[in-house]
């Protein structure tokens, strides 16, 4: 482990899920550095941009629950990787799509770079197509005959 990490970084990955499930984006300050960089097309720059997009998701899905299915720390302690399950009911505006009342499940894989025990940079792979199909925003692809 290098000098910029804390001994139990897996807790950050689990705390992210807890914060999201409790709908308290103000607690993101506990796990994300002020100079946070998010490589996600839906998020505006910085920690405040992260709070804004996560708050908008919670507003669109007020019963949102996030489960950390796996959380790993890289061998050198510079990265935390989490596999998450998001589930809820689309009862508000979600990323521009008006409420449908439909439930959905989505999975993500998130990778954070860590310094001094906080997330400083983030990359993710989100299955948003699956969400948009489940809420009826887009048609499912044609299945082979």
C-alpha positions in Angstrom: 0.0 0.0 0.0 1.4 3.4 -0.8 1.5 6.4 1.5 -1.6 8.1 -0.1 -4.1 5.4 1.0 -5.9 4.5 4.2 -5.9 0.9 5.5 -9.5 0.1 4.8 -10.5 1.6 1.4 -13.2 -1.0 0.8 -15.3 1.0 3.3 -15.5 3.8 0.8 -17.1 1.6 -1.8 -19.7 0.4 0.7 -20.3 3.9 2.1 -21.1 5.1 -1.5 -24.0 2.6 -1.7 -25.1 3.5 1.8 -25.2 7.2 1.0 -27.1 6.6 -2.2 -29.6 4.3 -0.5 -30.1 6.9 2.3 -30.5 9.6 -0.3 -28.1 11.9 1.5 -25.8 13.4 -1.2 -24.5 15.9 1.3 -22.5 13.0 2.8 -20.5 12.6 -0.4 -18.1 15.1 1.2 -17.1 12.2 3.4 -15.8 10.1 0.5 -15.0 12.5 -2.3 -12.3 15.1 -2.4 -13.2 18.8 -3.2 -11.2 18.5 -6.5 -13.1 15.4 -7.5 -13.0 14.6 -11.3 -15.9 12.5 -12.7 -15.5 11.0 -16.2 -19.3 10.5 -16.6 -21.2 12.3 -19.4 -24.2 12.9 -17.2 -22.2 14.7 -14.5 -21.0 18.3 -14.4 -17.4 18.9 -13.3 -16.3 18.7 -9.7 -17.8 17.5 -6.4 -20.8 19.8 -6.8 -21.5 18.3 -10.2 -21.5 14.9 -8.8 -23.9 15.9 -6.0 -26.2 17.5 -8.6 -26.4 14.4 -10.9 -26.8 12.0 -8.0 -29.5 14.3 -6.5 -31.3 14.4 -9.8 -31.3 10.6 -10.0 -32.7 10.3 -6.5 -35.4 12.9 -7.3 -36.4 10.8 -10.3 -36.3 7.6 -8.3 -37.2 8.5 -4.7 -37.2 4.8 -3.6 -33.8 4.2 -5.1 -31.7 1.5 -3.3 -28.1 0.8 -4.2 -26.4 -2.4 -3.2 -22.7 -2.9 -3.3 -22.3 -6.4 -4.7 -18.5 -6.4 -4.8 -15.9 -3.9 -3.7 -12.2 -4.4 -4.4 -9.0 -2.4 -3.8 -6.1 -2.5 -6.2 -2.9 -4.1 -5.1 -1.2 -0.7 -4.8 -4.1 0.9 -2.9 -4.6 3.6 -5.6 -8.0 2.3 -6.9 -11.3 1.2 -5.5 -13.6 -0.8 -7.8 -17.2 -1.5 -7.0 -20.0 -3.5 -8.7 -23.4 -2.0 -7.8 -27.0 -2.8 -8.2 -29.5 0.1 -8.5 -33.2 -0.5 -8.2 -36.2 1.7 -7.8 -39.4 3.0 -9.4 -39.3 5.8 -12.0 -41.7 8.2 -10.3 -40.1 11.5 -11.2 -38.1 13.1 -14.0 -35.0 10.9 -14.6 -32.3 12.4 -16.8 -34.9 14.2 -18.9 -37.5 11.3 -19.0 -40.8 12.1 -17.3 -42.1 9.7 -14.7 -43.6 6.4 -15.9 -44.2 4.6 -12.6 -42.2 1.6 -13.8 -39.7 -0.2 -11.7 -36.1 -0.9 -13.0 -32.9 -2.6 -12.1 -29.5 -1.4 -13.3 -26.0 -2.5 -12.6 -22.8 -0.5 -12.8 -19.1 -0.9 -12.4 -17.3 2.1 -10.8 -13.6 2.7 -10.6 -12.3 5.4 -8.3 -8.8 6.7 -7.9 -8.0 7.4 -4.3 -5.7 9.8 -2.5 -5.5 10.4 1.3 -8.5 8.2 1.9 -10.9 9.9 -0.5 -12.1 9.4 -4.0 -10.4 12.0 -6.3 -11.3 10.6 -9.8 -14.1 8.4 -11.1 -14.9 6.2 -14.2 -18.0 4.1 -14.6 -19.8 1.8 -16.9 -23.6 2.1 -16.5 -26.2 0.0 -18.1 -28.4 3.0 -18.9 -29.9 1.4 -22.0 -31.4 -1.3 -19.8 -32.9 1.4 -17.6 -34.3 3.3 -20.5 -35.9 0.1 -21.9 -37.4 -0.8 -18.6 -39.0 2.6 -18.1 -40.2 2.6 -21.7 -38.1 5.5 -22.9 -36.7 3.4 -25.8 -37.9 0.2 -27.5 -36.0 -3.0 -26.8 -33.8 -4.3 -29.6 -35.3 -6.9 -31.9 -34.7 -10.4 -30.7 -33.3 -12.9 -33.3 -36.1 -15.2 -34.7 
